[in-house]
């Protein structure tokens, strides 16, 4: 019997994917274990290289089988196996890579003898490079341009532009530093003090990040699959955005928590977090200083205006 939509299924994703109807979902987002020794409750995150890569080949093959011919697959992965999994997905499983996106975040993992890690790789794969969903005109995935924010240029597209690539030092201080057609996204990582933090899973994705992916690569009524449901964010965002969803999760404890979270989620409910995280933190000149000194309290008029667009969604400060 095929797995039902709008449900979370507890068990091994490799086996559960075999039970799904072939070519039945439009979008898959996967954030698998990175094989870096993370302390999951039931999964061993310390596999040998060949064992890990073979396992990834198995579940990615399952994803390919359940995606429709025009389906899309997004993969989140760390540095250690990013290159290997891109090669595996394209040369062995049969996907085509449209973009190699870098998710840049603050509150990065501190390293004593190296630069703090503050990014995750996001691969955008499709089955058919000539037939796939990409809603470039959706205003919810577009962002203000430098022409709008900085230069007051009458040629600016009032709808903004697609996210772009750049070297980001502190995004709040350089809105004009973004260039067109890029592949570096800025979203704050979900820290322990954030409102959206669930607390039962240490690797929680921001709702707004999943919102951008789901809006861009699917339409209302489409089905979104997450084979590593984890904290349940993919399924929750899919439900909020009026998509069908289906998830698998190995951990019985995580599965129970995810189902509780899904029960509390309403169709059409707004996503948690600032829509434009560039304005979720004060600029450097407006920030606090050591010794009791403070910067200017009043934000610039453009920042105030843009921040007003996300009023009601800003739930936490985002300080680098």
N, C-alpha and C positions, 0 to 999 in steps of 0.2 A: 504493500500500500504506500502510495506516494506521500511525502511529508506535506502537512497542511500549511498554507500561508497564514500570516498574522499570528504566528506562534513561535515560541522558542522551544527547541528540541535539545534535550540534554543527552550528551554522548560524544563519541569520537567523530569529528567532522569528516574524516576520510570515509568512514563507513556510512555516515548519514547522507553525505553528498550522493552516494550511489543509490540511495532510496528516493532521491528527488526526480521529478519528471524532467527528462532531457529538454533543453532549450525552453525553460519555463520562466526565467527571470531576466529582467532588463539590466540590472546593475548589481555588482558585488563590490563591497568594500571589505578588505581584510587587513587586520592589524595583528599578525601572528606573533608568537614569542620570538624574540630576537636571538635566542641561543647564547645569552650572555650571563647565565647563572642567576636570573631573577627568581625570587622565592615564591613560586606559585603554590597553591595548596595541594594540587594533585599532579601537575605536569612537571616533568623533569626538563629543566631548561639548560642542561649541560650535556647535550648530545655530541658525539663525534661529528666532524665536518661532513663526511659522506652520509652518515645516518640522517643528519639534519636536512641536507640538500635533497636526499632521496624522499624524505617525508614531505618536504615542500613541493617536490615534483608531483607527488601523489595527490595532494589536496588541490594544487593549482590545476591539474588535469581534471579533477572533479568539478572545479569552478568553470572551466572551459566547456565542459559537457552540459552544465545546467544553464549556461547563458544562452539567450536567444542569438540568432545570427547577427543582429545589430547591437548586441550587448556590450557593456563596458565593465572593466575590472580595474579597480584602484587598489594598489598595494602599498601599505606603510611598512617601512623596514629601516633598521639602523645601518650604520656604516659597515659593520663586519661582513654582511652578506648581501649588500645592495647590488654590487656588480654581478655576483654569481646568480642571484635570483632574476635579474633582468635578462641575462643570457638564457637561463632556463626557461623563463616565461615566453621568450620570443623564438628561440631556436629549437626548443624541445617541445614545449606545450602548444605553440601555435598562435600566440598573441602578437599584436603589433603595438609598439610603444608610440603613443602620440606625444607624451610629455614626460620629462623627468623633473618633477616639482620638488623644491626644497621648502619644507615647513620650518620657518624660523620662529623661535619662541624665546621669551625671557624666562627667568627663574631656571636657567639651565643647570645641568648636573655639574657640581663643582669638582674640579680635578686638582689634586695637590701638586702634581708635577707635569701639568699640561694645560692647554686651553680648555675652558669649560665647554662641554657639548651643549649646543643650543639649537639643534636641528634634527629633523627626521626626513628621510627620503619618501616621496610619494610618487609612485609610478602610475601613469595613466595609460592603461592598455585597452585595446579594442579587439574584437574578433575580425571585423571587416573594416579596413581603413577607408573605404568609400561609403560605408553605411553604418552610422552610429549617431547617438544622441549627444548634441552639445548645444545647450541653450545660451548662446553667446549674448543674445539680446535681453535676457532676463535681468531686470534692474537689481534684483536681490544679490546677484553675484558680481555686479559692477561696483567700482570704487571711484571716489572723486579723483579727478586728474590734477596735475600740477597747474594746468591752465586755469582750473576753477579755484584751487586753494591758494595759489601764490600770485599768479600774474594777472588775474582778472581779465583774461583774454576772451574776447567776444567769439572767437572761433571754437571755444571749448564746447564739446558735446555735453548738453545739459544732463544726459543720462550717465555721464562718467565714462569709464573705460574698464576693460578687463584687467585683472591683476597682472603685475609685471615683474621683471627681474631687476636686482640691484645688489650691491654690497651694503648691508644695513648696519649702521653703528648704533643709532638710537632712533627708531622710526619717528617718534613724536617730534624730533627736531629737524627732520629733513623730508617733508612731504614732497618736495620737488626733486628728491633723489630717485624716484621711481621712473623707469623707462617702460615703453610699450612692449607688448608681446612677450612677457617674461614668465619666469618659473620659480620665483622666490616669494613665498607667502608669509605674512606675519600674523600670527595669532598667539596670545599668551597661553602657556601651558597651564593646565588646571592644577593650581597649587592647593595646599591643604586648607587655606583660609577662604577659598572661593565658595560662593553660594552654591554653584552647581556640583561641587565635589560630593561624591556619593560615599566615599570612605571605605568601601569594602574591596576595592580593586585599585592597585597602585598605578595602573597605566591607563588613565581615563582621557579620552579625546575630548576637545572642546566641542560643544554643540554647533557653534558657528562654523568651525572647520568642516564638520560633516555636512552642515547645511549647504555650504558652497558646493561641495562635491555632488550631493544628491540633487540640488537644484540644477546644476550644470549638466548632469549626465542621466537624468530621468525626468519623467513627466508624472503629473498626478495620476494615480491609478496603477502606475508601474510597480513592479515588485523589486525590493531591495534585499539582498542577501548579505549576511555577515556570518562567516563560518567560525569566527573567534569572538563571540559576542562580548566577553569580558565584563565591562561595567554596564553594557546595554545601550550605550549612547547612539550607535548607528540605528538600532531599532526604534528608539525613542524619537530621534529626529525624523526618521522615515514616517512614523505615525503622525507626528506634528505637521509634517508637510503633505499629509494625505496620500502617502504611498502605501501599498501593500508591503509586508515585510516577512522575512523568515530568517531565523537565526539558529545556530548550533553553539553549544557551550559544553566543554568537557566536565567542568566542575559543577557538582550538584549544588554546592553552597552558592556559587555565583549565579547559577540558573535561578535559584529561589529569589535572590535579591533582584535580578533582572525582571522577573515576572512581577514582583512588587512594584518596581519602578514603572513598568508598562501599564499596570493597572491604574496608576496615579496620573498617567499622561492622557491628555485629551486631544482629539483631532483638531488641527488648526491652532493649537496653543503656540504662542510665540516661543522662539528659541531663547535659551538663556545665554547671556553674555553680550557684549557690545557688538553691534553690527559692523562698526568700523573701529577696530582696536587701535588705530593711530591716535584716536582721541580719548582713549580710556585712561590715560595717565597725563599728568602735567608735563609741559615742556621743561627742559632743564632749568631755564631761567625762572620758572614758576615753582620749582620744587623747594623742599626744606633743606636747610643747611645745618651742618654740625655746629655746636656752640649756640644754638638758639636762633640763628639768623635764618630768614626765610626769603625766598624769591618773591616776585610780584604775585599777588593773589589773583589778580584779574587775568583771565585767559584772553588771548587774542580774539578779535571779533570773528575771524574765520573759524577758529577752533570752537568757539561757543556755538556758532551757527551749525557746524557739522555735528557737534556733540548733541545738539538738540534733536537731530535726526534719530539718534539712538536712545533718546530719553526713555527711561523705564527699563532699559535692558542693561545698563551699566551696573554691575553688581559688585565689582571689586576694583581696587586700584591695580595698576599694572606698572610696577616700578622695576627698572632694569638694575 
